[in-house]
Amino acid sequence: MSHDLTSVKIAALVAAGFEQDHVLDSLEFLHRAGATITTVSAGAKNLPEAGKQLANIPIDRAEETGFDALLLPGGKASADKLSRNPAAVEFVHSFVVASKPIGAIADGIKVLVAADGVAGRKVAANPALRSTIEEAGGLWKEKPVASDRQVVTAADSQAVESFCDAFARRCAEQKRGSGSSLHTD
């Protein structure tokens, strides 16, 4: 299914050890839909996208107000670093508070948990994250993808295509609901 994400600005939050396939597959899908993606990094360097560099800003210079949506790719090392990084947790929390679309894949869900973003929401995740999600007030679901309000989650990399479609749909719905663009400069 195609979604019009023209003028939608998405931040992809990463740290060293992110799952490159999650980022590249998601970015390719979202770019085809018209979105502009910027990586926001906490220590990750040289983020390639099909042989070219992605726009990259450090977490200490990133602000939620500059973006319409947030992508949290997987990667255990990246997720562990981000969920212990106060600036990264605050950045994610600001999207939760602003009710902007957030997409989290596999271990990226840990960052959403650290930012108080799963309470009262259905979350698709690996069974290993079930107790973490439930302790944070989330409703763990044993399915590939879950979408609950502005949050879309994928249990693992097997579900990236379905995740991208659901996340793009959520971004497009928010864009339609707020006018011609989710973001105004």
C-alpha positions in Angstrom: 0.0 0.0 0.0 1.3 3.5 -0.8 1.2 6.4 1.6 1.8 10.0 0.9 4.5 11.2 3.4 5.5 14.2 1.3 6.8 16.9 3.7 6.9 14.4 6.7 10.2 14.7 8.6 11.2 11.6 10.5 14.1 11.3 13.0 15.8 7.9 13.2 17.4 7.6 16.6 20.5 5.4 16.7 23.7 4.7 18.6 26.6 2.5 17.8 25.4 -1.1 17.4 22.1 -0.3 15.6 20.6 -2.9 13.3 21.7 -1.5 9.9 19.1 -3.6 8.0 16.3 -2.1 10.1 17.4 1.4 9.3 18.1 0.9 5.6 15.0 -1.1 4.9 12.8 1.3 6.8 14.4 4.4 5.3 14.0 3.0 1.8 10.3 2.4 2.3 9.7 5.7 4.0 11.8 7.6 1.3 9.7 6.0 -1.4 6.6 7.3 0.3 8.1 10.8 0.3 9.4 11.2 3.8 12.6 13.0 4.7 14.6 11.1 7.3 17.4 12.4 9.4 19.5 10.3 11.7 19.9 11.5 15.2 22.8 9.8 16.8 24.3 9.2 20.2 27.8 8.2 19.1 27.0 6.4 15.8 29.3 7.5 13.0 29.2 7.2 9.2 25.7 6.0 8.7 25.5 4.7 5.1 22.5 4.6 3.0 23.1 2.7 -0.3 26.6 4.1 -0.5 25.9 7.7 0.6 25.8 9.4 4.0 22.5 10.2 5.7 22.0 13.6 7.2 23.1 13.1 10.8 22.8 15.3 13.9 24.0 14.6 17.4 21.4 13.9 20.1 22.5 17.0 22.0 21.4 19.2 19.1 18.2 17.4 18.2 14.7 18.7 19.2 11.4 17.0 18.8 9.9 20.2 17.3 12.0 19.7 14.2 10.4 16.4 13.4 7.0 14.9 12.7 7.7 11.3 13.7 10.4 9.1 15.3 11.9 5.8 14.3 13.6 3.5 16.8 15.4 0.8 14.9 16.6 -2.4 16.7 20.0 -3.5 17.6 20.7 -4.7 21.2 23.9 -2.6 21.7 22.2 0.6 20.2 19.1 0.1 22.3 21.0 -0.5 25.5 23.1 2.7 25.0 20.1 4.8 24.1 18.0 3.7 27.0 20.8 4.7 29.4 21.4 8.0 27.6 19.4 10.8 29.4 19.3 13.0 26.3 18.1 10.2 24.1 15.4 9.1 26.6 14.2 12.8 26.9 14.2 13.1 23.1 11.9 10.0 22.8 9.8 11.1 25.7 9.1 14.4 24.0 7.6 12.6 21.0 5.4 10.6 23.5 4.2 13.8 25.2 3.6 15.5 21.8 1.5 12.5 20.6 3.7 12.2 17.4 4.0 8.9 15.6 6.7 6.6 17.0 7.9 3.4 15.4 10.0 0.9 17.3 11.5 -2.3 15.9 12.7 -5.2 18.1 15.2 -4.0 20.7 14.3 -0.4 19.8 11.3 -1.0 22.0 13.6 -0.9 25.1 14.2 2.8 24.4 10.5 3.4 24.2 10.1 1.7 27.6 12.8 3.9 29.1 11.0 7.0 27.8 7.7 5.9 29.5 6.1 5.3 26.0 4.4 1.9 26.5 2.1 2.4 29.4 -1.4 1.4 28.5 -0.4 0.5 24.9 -0.4 -2.8 23.0 3.2 -3.6 22.1 4.4 -6.3 19.7 7.7 -7.6 20.9 9.9 -10.6 21.3 8.8 -12.7 24.3 12.1 -11.8 26.0 10.8 -8.3 26.4 7.4 -9.3 27.8 8.1 -8.7 31.5 9.9 -5.4 30.7 6.9 -4.2 28.8 4.4 -5.3 31.3 6.3 -3.8 34.3 6.2 -0.5 32.4 2.4 -0.8 32.1 2.4 -2.0 28.5 0.2 -4.8 27.0 2.6 -7.3 25.4 1.2 -8.9 22.3 2.5 -12.0 20.6 2.1 -10.9 17.0 4.5 -9.4 14.4 3.3 -5.8 14.5 1.1 -3.8 16.8 -0.3 -0.3 16.4 -1.8 1.5 19.3 -2.6 5.2 19.0 0.6 6.9 17.7 2.9 4.0 18.6 3.8 1.2 16.1 6.0 -1.7 17.2 7.5 -4.7 15.5 8.5 -7.8 17.3 11.5 -8.6 15.1 13.2 -8.0 11.8 11.0 -10.5 10.0 8.1 -8.0 10.3 10.0 -4.9 9.0 7.9 -4.7 5.8 4.5 -4.9 7.7 5.9 -2.5 10.3 6.9 0.1 7.7 3.4 -0.1 6.2 1.7 0.4 9.6 4.2 3.2 10.6 3.7 5.0 7.3 -0.1 4.7 7.6 0.1 6.2 11.1 2.3 9.1 9.8 -0.1 9.6 6.8 -3.1 9.6 9.1 -1.6 12.2 11.4 -0.6 14.3 8.4 -4.1 14.2 7.0 -5.5 15.0 10.5 -3.4 18.1 10.9 -3.5 19.6 7.4 -1.1 19.3 4.6 2.0 18.7 6.7 2.9 17.4 10.1 5.7 19.8 10.3 5.9 23.6 9.9 9.2 25.4 9.9 
